[in-house]
Amino acid sequence: MNKKILLSPLIASSLLLSTQASAADTTGTANFNLVYPITVSESVPLELGDIDISSDGSCEFTFDATQSGSNCLATGATQAAGSFDITGKDGGVTVTLSGADTSVAGVTFTPTASTVNISGNVATMTVGGKVDVVASSASEGTHALSYTVNVVY
């Protein structure tokens, strides 16, 4: 006597499922910062005016519009502090200006800047500078020097 066992499809599928691998879920993390990015743009170039090159000396025009130095001339081009517009989060920022620039022969330029406190997400920074002249190597004419403004939180 042969006995045949017939498995129903439901029983067969339940046997197959019980031997499958188990599954697991986990949660990942995504980190980020929401920030006000800092932007800086020059709105008014620094104008140091006319500077005497007939003798060694200096001419300084500060960010608060104070002129000093034996080589500053009262006539000629008008001096004006430079200005930069800054946007970012409210509070204090650290401002650094590039070091002295000697790319024009006979002249060393050193920039200076006001302190900056951002309020309402905007601020204005004024800049001045000092030009030291070595008469024997300075050449007459209109000159322009570049400097870098770095602003960080």
Helices and strands as residue ranges (DSSP letters): H 9-17, E 39-44, E 57-61, E 67-68, E 82-87, E 91-92, E 94-97, E 107-113, E 117-118, E 122-133, E 149-152
